[in-house]
Amino acid sequence: MNIMIVTDAWEPQVNGVVRTIQATNRELTRMGHEVSMITPLSFTTVACPTYPEIRLSLLPYRRLAQMMAESQPDAIHIATEGPLGMAARRYALKHRLPFTTAYHTRFPEYVKARFAIPLAWTYRFLRWFHAPAQYMLAPTQVVMDDLKLYGFTNVALWARGVDTELFYPHPTNILNTENPIYLYVGRVAIEKNIDAFLQLNLKGSKWVVGEGPELARLQKQYPDVNYLGVLTQDELAKVYSSADVFVFPSLTDTFGLVLLEALACGTPVAAYPVTGPIDVIGDSPAGVMDNDLQRACERALNIPSEVARAHAEQFSWRACTQEFLSFHTSTQTNATINHAVLSTQ
């Protein structure tokens, strides 16, 4: 099957959306499918306000339409609601091609936190964007339930996984600061609630890995914290392995791939009992969820590395990709028929 994936989030960005698509592409290829990508790399772009590393494609429709017509995919997946996602949606509707979409992040909550735009306005846009899709794929049951409360009717579950061959316990301590070591990895942005971690009175040392619009402020406000920028996945696995506890202070993530990556490296998790940690950790002893984040951090120190690793091994990208593929097999026939009609016009 030739599957086209359209995404506004792509390399060199490093985030959960990009890693999800990369892992899915890898598994689809291993399963014998052909993957066609439409990303900002093929277009003239400008920096996204407050997110300069995110590139927004300028007037992409004509070029995107040409790429989609030439590829004639059997199935179309629109991963993001940005300029490329909007253009792909327009093309698919114009030519009556079925497609799926994805809901990766709590976008309305992020927009409210950054620009004070009411949730209702953003959810109204999202309902418009995702309504024509055969399936709107969400990462957890909790997120699915939330979306249904906001009026979404085509939501389906597409879980996430972790590459346990890449992320595993490394016998190293490259962080080399006072023990115990507490680690945050992810975008350094207001919606990640990083202050809740850095304000904790914890013995040992704290590390923040990642980049984002809040980095300069955090470095100035918390000079005793250690900071690293964006790392390769191999470097990141070693950093995870060097920490005693992975701290996840976010209250708005839909899943949190970094949780699985840390666990796969044998690092237990401390988090709030919210969507993301609940879905990854559940009732497992691999992490501690508590409304008192300091208490969660201190209790997580007692979790053996092998317990964290064993929990991560239950998540497989192959199983997640087979789930993803199942939503597109049903769209293949209609897409093929409509492409055949287009080719005769």
Stockholm file with secondary structure:
# STOCKHOLM 1.0

chainA/1-345         MNIMIVTDAWEPQVNGVVRTIQATNRELTRMGHEVSMITPLSFTTVACPTYPEIRLSLLPYRRLAQMMAESQPDAIHIATEGPLGMAARRYALKHRLPFTTAYHTRFPEYVKARFAIPLAWTYRFLRWFHAPAQYMLAPTQVVMDDLKLYGFTNVALWARGVDTELFYPHPTNILNTENPIYLYVGRVAIEKNIDAFLQLNLKGSKWVVGEGPELARLQKQYPDVNYLGVLTQDELAKVYSSADVFVFPSLTDTFGLVLLEALACGTPVAAYPVTGPIDVIGDSPAGVMDNDLQRACERALNIPSEVARAHAEQFSWRACTQEFLSFHTSTQTNATINHAVLSTQ
#=GR chainA/1-345 SS CEEEEECSCCTTCCSHHHHHHHHHHHHHHHTTCEEEEECGGGSCEEEETTEEEEEEESSCHHHHHHHHHHHCCSEEEECCSSHHHHHHHHHHHHTTCCCEEECCSCHHHHHHHHHCCCHHHHHHHHHHHHTTSSEEEESSHHHHHHHHHTTCCSEEECCCCCCTTTSCCCSCCSSCCSSSEEEEESCCSGGGCTHHHHTSCCSSEEEEECCCTTHHHHHHHCTTSEEECCCCHHHHHHHHHHCSEEEECCSSCSSCHHHHHHHHTTCCEEECSSTTHHHHHTTCTTEEECSSHHHHHHHHTTSCHHHHHHHHTTCCHHHHHHHHHHHHHHHHHHHHHHHHHHHTC
#=GC SS_cons         CEEEEECSCCTTCCSHHHHHHHHHHHHHHHTTCEEEEECGGGSCEEEETTEEEEEEESSCHHHHHHHHHHHCCSEEEECCSSHHHHHHHHHHHHTTCCCEEECCSCHHHHHHHHHCCCHHHHHHHHHHHHTTSSEEEESSHHHHHHHHHTTCCSEEECCCCCCTTTSCCCSCCSSCCSSSEEEEESCCSGGGCTHHHHTSCCSSEEEEECCCTTHHHHHHHCTTSEEECCCCHHHHHHHHHHCSEEEECCSSCSSCHHHHHHHHTTCCEEECSSTTHHHHHTTCTTEEECSSHHHHHHHHTTSCHHHHHHHHTTCCHHHHHHHHHHHHHHHHHHHHHHHHHHHTC
//
